[in-house]
Amino acid sequence: MSSSLCSFLLIENKGEDMSALEKTAYLQNRNDEKPNQELAKELIETNDIDGIREIAKNMFNNDKNIQSDCIKVLYEAGYIKPEMIAEYAGDFIELLRSRNNRMVWGAMLALSTIASIKADEIYKNLEIVLGVMKEGSVIAVDNAVKVLAALASQNDKYNDKIFPFLLDHLRNCRPKEVAQHAESTFQAVNQKNQDEFIKVLMEREGSLTNAQLSRIIKLYKKLHINH
């Protein structure tokens, strides 16, 4: 057997024996996110619960690069099959208190994929989510809106508590965020609150571009409102 073929087989075998963590971008000496995205897909397709568990554990690794890769893998997995990461809702909530902004918005993004599944657990920690909503980064806030809207869509109790916060946000967020956040909020709109939702959006119309306004009009049409 040639030396080149031996080397190829060694590389192949090493790949098969690598743990989930070893397949993350940083530990592969990669500067791009593709290994993390591929790992998330692999873990879901093979139903690798142990691999998911290893990645979840290392969200709290001492190395911030490993933390970052692991939260990326988990929310990418959440996009595909949210129930595979749902049991780690408590960990994601804990990370909302992190001083590492990357982990905060990554955790909120992960929560946005499982909010409907773990609504009760997340609702118990509503104040933490609202805290990020008030002070978090743009990405964190974008996904906090999605989390809150998903919770508010679950039942009347949650809606009565949360929807006023969503309306207040729509009243005060930057004009360029209105359409996006209105679309995210839409799932929580019902017969009882739709008039106030529409009123707030109409109040913001003057600050929107034509493209942004067209997105709002699409929401009106879904509610059978002529504009």
C-alpha positions in Angstrom: 0.0 0.0 0.0 1.4 3.4 -1.0 2.3 6.0 1.7 -0.2 8.5 0.2 -3.1 6.0 0.5 -2.1 5.1 4.1 -2.2 8.8 4.9 -5.6 9.2 3.3 -7.0 6.2 5.3 -5.6 7.6 8.5 -7.4 11.0 7.9 -10.6 9.2 7.0 -10.5 7.0 10.2 -9.7 10.0 12.4 -12.8 11.8 11.0 -15.0 8.8 11.8 -13.6 8.7 15.4 -13.8 12.4 16.1 -16.2 13.5 18.8 -18.9 16.1 18.1 -16.9 18.8 19.8 -13.8 18.0 17.8 -15.8 18.7 14.6 -16.5 22.3 15.6 -14.9 25.0 13.5 -12.4 26.3 16.1 -11.0 22.8 16.9 -10.7 22.2 13.1 -8.6 25.4 12.8 -11.3 26.9 10.6 -12.3 30.6 10.7 -15.7 30.1 9.0 -19.0 28.7 10.2 -19.4 25.9 7.7 -18.1 23.1 10.0 -20.6 24.2 12.7 -23.5 24.2 10.2 -22.5 20.8 8.8 -22.1 19.4 12.3 -25.6 20.6 13.3 -27.1 18.9 10.2 -25.1 15.7 10.9 -26.3 15.6 14.6 -29.9 16.0 13.6 -29.8 13.5 10.6 -28.1 10.8 12.8 -30.3 11.6 15.8 -27.1 11.9 17.8 -28.4 12.8 21.3 -25.0 12.2 22.9 -23.4 14.5 20.4 -25.9 17.2 21.1 -25.4 16.7 24.8 -21.6 17.1 24.4 -22.1 20.3 22.4 -24.5 21.7 25.0 -22.1 21.0 27.9 -19.4 22.9 26.1 -21.5 26.1 25.8 -19.9 26.6 29.3 -16.4 25.7 28.2 -13.7 28.0 29.5 -12.6 28.8 25.9 -14.9 31.5 24.4 -14.1 30.2 20.9 -15.5 26.8 21.8 -18.5 28.4 23.6 -19.3 30.4 20.4 -19.0 27.3 18.2 -21.3 25.3 20.4 -24.1 27.8 20.6 -23.9 28.1 16.8 -24.2 24.4 16.4 -27.2 24.3 18.7 -29.2 27.0 17.2 -28.5 25.7 13.7 -29.8 22.4 15.0 -32.8 24.2 16.4 -33.7 25.6 13.0 -33.9 22.0 11.6 -35.4 20.1 14.5 -36.1 22.2 17.6 -37.2 19.3 19.8 -33.6 18.0 19.7 -32.4 21.0 21.7 -35.5 21.8 23.7 -34.2 20.1 26.9 -31.5 22.8 27.1 -33.9 25.7 27.4 -32.7 26.2 31.0 -29.1 26.5 29.8 -30.0 29.0 27.1 -31.9 31.0 29.7 -28.9 31.0 32.0 -26.7 32.2 29.2 -29.0 35.3 28.8 -27.2 36.5 31.9 -23.7 36.1 30.3 -21.3 38.9 29.9 -20.3 37.5 26.6 -22.7 39.2 24.1 -22.2 36.5 21.5 -23.6 33.9 23.9 -26.5 36.2 24.9 -27.8 36.7 21.4 -26.9 33.1 20.4 -28.9 31.8 23.4 -31.9 34.1 22.5 -31.8 32.8 19.0 -31.8 29.2 20.2 -34.7 30.0 22.5 -36.6 31.5 19.5 -36.5 28.1 17.8 -38.0 26.3 20.8 -40.2 28.9 22.4 -43.4 27.2 21.4 -42.2 23.9 22.8 -40.8 25.2 26.1 -43.2 28.1 26.5 -44.0 27.4 30.2 -40.3 27.2 31.2 -39.4 30.3 29.3 -42.4 32.2 30.6 -41.3 31.5 34.2 -38.1 33.5 33.3 -39.9 36.2 31.4 -38.1 39.0 33.3 -34.8 37.8 32.1 -36.0 37.8 28.5 -37.5 41.3 28.9 -34.2 42.5 30.4 -32.4 41.4 27.2 -35.1 43.1 25.2 -34.4 46.4 26.9 -30.6 46.3 26.9 -29.5 43.6 24.4 -27.8 43.9 21.1 -29.7 44.3 17.8 -29.6 40.5 17.2 -30.6 39.7 20.7 -33.6 42.1 20.5 -34.7 40.7 17.1 -34.9 37.2 18.6 -36.3 38.4 21.9 -39.3 39.7 19.9 -39.7 36.3 18.3 -39.5 34.5 21.7 -42.1 36.9 23.3 -44.4 36.6 20.3 -44.3 32.8 20.4 -45.0 32.8 24.2 -47.9 35.3 23.7 -49.4 33.1 21.0 -49.8 30.2 23.4 -52.7 31.2 25.6 -54.7 34.3 26.9 -52.8 34.5 30.1 -49.4 34.8 28.4 -50.8 37.1 25.7 -52.4 39.5 28.3 -49.0 39.8 30.0 -46.7 40.0 27.1 -48.5 41.7 24.2 -48.4 45.1 25.8 -44.6 44.9 25.9 -44.5 44.0 22.2 -46.8 47.0 21.4 -44.6 49.3 23.4 -41.6 48.0 21.6 -43.3 48.7 18.2 -44.1 52.2 19.3 -40.5 53.0 20.2 -38.2 50.9 18.1 -36.2 52.3 15.3 -38.2 52.9 12.0 -36.1 50.3 10.2 -37.1 47.7 12.7 -40.8 48.3 12.7 -41.7 46.0 9.7 -39.5 43.1 10.8 -40.7 43.2 14.4 -44.3 43.6 13.4 -44.0 40.5 11.3 -42.5 38.6 14.2 -45.2 39.9 16.5 -48.0 39.0 14.1 -48.3 35.4 15.4 -49.5 36.8 18.8 -52.2 39.0 17.2 -55.8 37.9 17.9 -59.3 39.3 17.8 -58.9 41.0 21.2 -55.7 42.9 20.5 -55.6 43.4 16.7 -57.1 46.9 16.8 -54.4 48.1 19.1 -51.8 46.4 16.9 -53.1 48.1 13.8 -53.3 51.5 15.6 -49.7 51.3 16.6 -48.5 50.4 13.1 -50.5 53.2 11.6 -48.9 55.6 14.0 -45.5 54.5 12.7 -46.3 54.7 9.0 -45.0 58.2 8.6 -41.5 57.1 9.5 -41.3 54.2 7.1 -39.9 53.8 3.6 -42.2 52.6 0.8 -40.6 49.2 1.0 -41.1 49.0 4.8 -44.7 50.3 4.5 -45.5 47.6 1.9 -44.6 45.0 4.4 -46.9 46.5 7.0 -49.7 46.7 4.4 -49.3 42.9 3.8 -50.0 42.4 7.6 -53.1 44.6 7.3 -54.4 42.5 4.4 -53.9 39.3 6.5 -56.2 41.0 9.1 -58.6 41.9 6.3 -57.9 45.6 6.8 -58.1 47.9 3.7 -55.4 50.6 3.5 
